[in-house]
Amino acid sequence: MTRNWPMVLALLVPTPLTVVLPAHTAQAEAGDVGSTRALYLGLIRQARLDGKPRAALAYLDDFDRQYANDREAKVLRVNCLLDLDQVDAASTALGGIPDAARHADAQTVRGHVLATQGRWVEAASAYIAAESLSPADPFISNALGFAQLRAGDPQRAVETLKRAHDLAPDTAHGSAVVRNNLVLALTAAGREGEATALLHGIRDTVERSRLQAQLAAEVARIAPAESASAPRLP
């Protein structure tokens, strides 16, 4: 499964990553703690985006000493463990996220863990819960659509991915990820005309041909799983 969790803007990550709180009045210090926490989490996210999940985990260990039981940090830890294919550890870490049912990011990462385990119907349920909490997030809808496709419901996946496609940011990577999954779902649903029309929006003919070959291989790969009997999707 292509991991399409939310992206953030690029930031430089200093080494070593050390945060020292300045000494101010109690009121100023409270504001500084909040801004320092946000900066620290941003740097950790960037380490992960830079392809350094082990470094991000080390930074998280340091972060946890200053900000115990932080929900966003726990979500980041699960994602880092998934990046390293440590699914059992990610599943264990998932259980430690406080108030998980109330937050879209926690429900989303739960879906990621279930998807990595091949539990597509359950993953779809988690993504639906996440989408209800954050309905305008295209990457949640993208993950839900892919889970629906893998669970054997390409028609429903098409509609979900069309919504994600409309919501996706107009960036080369963000929109392309959703577009590719939509083309895949359209093809799997037997709607080749719509898939072809979407592919024709790619001006680079070499890139288009490469993508068509990849999509054809992916449709062939997932077809057996889709044809197998599966529980009814939510």
C-alpha positions in Angstrom: 0.0 0.0 0.0 1.3 3.4 -0.9 1.5 5.4 2.3 -0.2 8.7 1.8 -0.3 10.2 5.2 -0.4 14.1 5.4 2.5 16.1 4.1 4.1 19.2 5.8 6.2 21.9 4.4 9.9 21.3 4.3 12.0 22.4 7.3 15.6 22.1 8.0 16.4 19.6 10.8 19.4 20.7 13.0 21.6 18.0 14.5 21.5 17.3 17.4 17.9 18.2 17.9 17.8 19.9 21.3 15.2 22.2 22.7 15.9 24.4 25.7 13.0 26.4 27.2 13.9 30.0 28.0 13.4 31.4 31.5 10.5 33.9 31.5 7.5 34.7 33.6 5.0 31.9 34.2 2.6 33.3 31.6 5.3 33.8 28.9 6.7 30.4 29.7 3.4 28.7 29.1 3.2 30.3 25.6 6.8 29.4 24.9 6.1 25.8 25.9 3.3 25.6 23.4 5.3 27.1 20.5 8.4 25.0 21.4 6.4 21.9 21.4 4.9 22.7 18.0 8.4 23.5 16.6 9.8 20.2 18.0 7.0 18.2 16.5 7.5 19.9 13.1 11.2 19.0 13.1 10.3 15.4 14.0 7.8 15.2 11.2 10.4 16.6 8.8 13.0 14.0 9.8 10.4 11.4 8.9 9.6 13.0 5.5 13.4 13.1 4.8 13.3 9.3 5.0 14.9 9.2 8.5 12.3 7.4 10.6 15.0 6.0 13.0 16.2 9.5 13.7 12.6 10.7 14.1 12.1 7.9 16.7 15.2 9.0 18.6 13.9 12.5 18.6 10.5 11.3 19.8 12.2 9.5 22.8 13.8 12.9 23.7 10.5 14.7 23.1 8.6 12.3 25.4 10.9 13.2 28.3 9.7 16.8 28.1 6.1 16.3 27.0 4.8 13.1 28.5 1.7 11.3 26.9 1.5 13.7 24.0 -1.1 12.4 21.5 0.4 13.8 18.4 3.8 12.4 19.3 2.3 9.0 19.8 0.6 9.2 16.3 4.0 10.1 14.9 5.6 7.2 16.6 3.1 4.7 15.1 3.8 6.2 11.6 7.5 5.9 12.0 7.2 2.3 13.1 5.1 1.6 10.0 7.8 3.3 7.9 10.2 0.7 9.2 7.7 -2.2 8.7 7.6 -2.8 12.4 3.9 -3.6 12.3 3.6 -5.4 15.6 5.4 -2.6 17.4 3.1 -0.1 15.6 0.0 -2.0 16.7 1.2 -2.0 20.3 2.0 1.7 20.2 -1.4 2.4 18.7 -3.0 1.2 21.9 -1.3 3.9 23.9 -2.9 6.9 22.1 -5.2 8.7 24.5 -8.7 9.6 23.4 -8.1 8.0 20.0 -11.7 7.9 19.0 -12.0 11.7 19.2 -9.2 12.6 16.8 -8.9 12.2 13.0 -5.2 11.6 13.1 -5.5 8.8 15.6 -8.3 7.1 13.6 -6.2 7.5 10.4 -3.1 5.9 11.8 -5.3 3.1 13.1 -6.4 2.6 9.5 -2.8 2.5 8.4 -2.0 -0.2 10.8 -5.0 -2.3 9.8 -4.2 -1.8 6.1 -0.6 -2.9 6.6 -2.0 -6.0 8.1 -4.3 -6.6 5.1 -7.4 -6.0 7.2 -9.0 -3.8 4.6 -12.6 -3.8 5.8 -11.5 -2.8 9.3 -9.2 -0.2 7.8 -12.0 1.3 5.8 -14.1 1.6 9.0 -11.2 3.4 10.7 -10.8 5.8 7.8 -14.6 6.5 7.7 -14.3 7.4 11.4 -11.4 9.7 10.6 -13.2 11.2 7.7 -16.2 12.1 9.8 -13.9 14.0 12.1 -12.0 15.7 9.3 -14.2 15.6 6.1 -12.1 18.0 4.0 -8.8 16.1 4.3 -8.1 14.6 0.9 -5.5 12.2 2.2 -8.0 10.5 4.6 -10.4 10.1 1.7 -7.6 8.8 -0.5 -6.7 6.2 2.1 -10.4 5.3 2.5 -10.9 4.9 -1.2 -7.8 2.6 -1.5 -9.1 0.5 1.4 -12.5 0.2 -0.2 -10.8 -0.9 -3.5 -8.7 -3.5 -1.8 -11.7 -4.7 0.2 -13.5 -5.5 -3.1 -15.7 -2.5 -3.7 -14.2 -0.6 -6.6 -17.4 1.3 -7.4 -17.6 2.8 -3.9 -13.9 3.4 -4.1 -14.3 5.4 -7.2 -16.8 7.8 -5.6 -14.6 8.2 -2.5 -11.5 8.9 -4.6 -13.3 11.4 -6.8 -14.0 13.3 -3.6 -10.4 13.1 -2.6 -9.3 14.2 -6.1 -11.5 17.3 -5.9 -10.1 18.1 -2.5 -6.4 17.3 -3.2 -4.0 20.2 -3.2 -2.8 21.4 -6.5 0.8 20.1 -6.1 2.7 17.7 -8.2 2.9 14.9 -5.6 -0.4 15.5 -3.7 -2.7 15.5 -6.7 -0.8 12.7 -8.5 -1.1 10.3 -5.6 -4.9 10.7 -5.5 -5.2 10.7 -9.3 -3.3 7.5 -9.6 -5.5 5.7 -7.1 -8.6 7.0 -8.8 -7.4 5.7 -12.2 -6.6 2.4 -10.5 -10.1 2.2 -9.0 -11.8 3.2 -12.3 -9.9 0.5 -14.2 -10.7 -2.1 -11.5 -14.4 -1.0 -11.8 -14.4 -1.5 -15.5 -14.7 2.2 -16.3 -11.8 2.3 -18.7 -13.1 5.3 -20.6 -13.0 7.5 -17.5 -9.6 6.1 -16.5 -8.2 6.9 -20.0 -9.6 10.4 -20.0 -7.9 11.1 -16.6 -4.6 9.6 -17.8 -4.7 11.9 -20.9 -4.4 14.8 -18.6 -0.7 13.8 -18.1 1.1 15.7 -20.9 4.4 13.8 -20.6 3.8 10.8 -22.9 6.7 8.8 -21.4 5.4 9.4 -17.9 1.9 8.5 -19.0 3.0 5.2 -20.6 5.0 4.3 -17.5 2.1 4.9 -15.3 -0.3 2.9 -17.5 2.0 -0.1 -17.3 2.3 0.2 -13.5 -1.5 0.6 -13.1 -2.1 -2.5 -15.3 0.2 -4.5 -13.2 -1.4 -3.3 -10.0 -4.9 -4.1 -11.2 -3.7 -7.6 -12.1 -2.1 -7.9 -8.6 -5.2 -6.9 -6.6 -7.8 -8.6 -8.7 -7.5 -12.0 -7.0 -7.9 -10.4 -3.6 -11.0 -8.5 -4.8 -12.6 -11.5 -6.3 -12.4 -13.5 -3.0 -15.3 -13.3 -0.6 -15.0 -10.6 1.9 -17.2 -9.1 4.7 -19.6 -6.4 3.7 -18.0 -2.9 3.7 -19.3 -0.3 6.1 
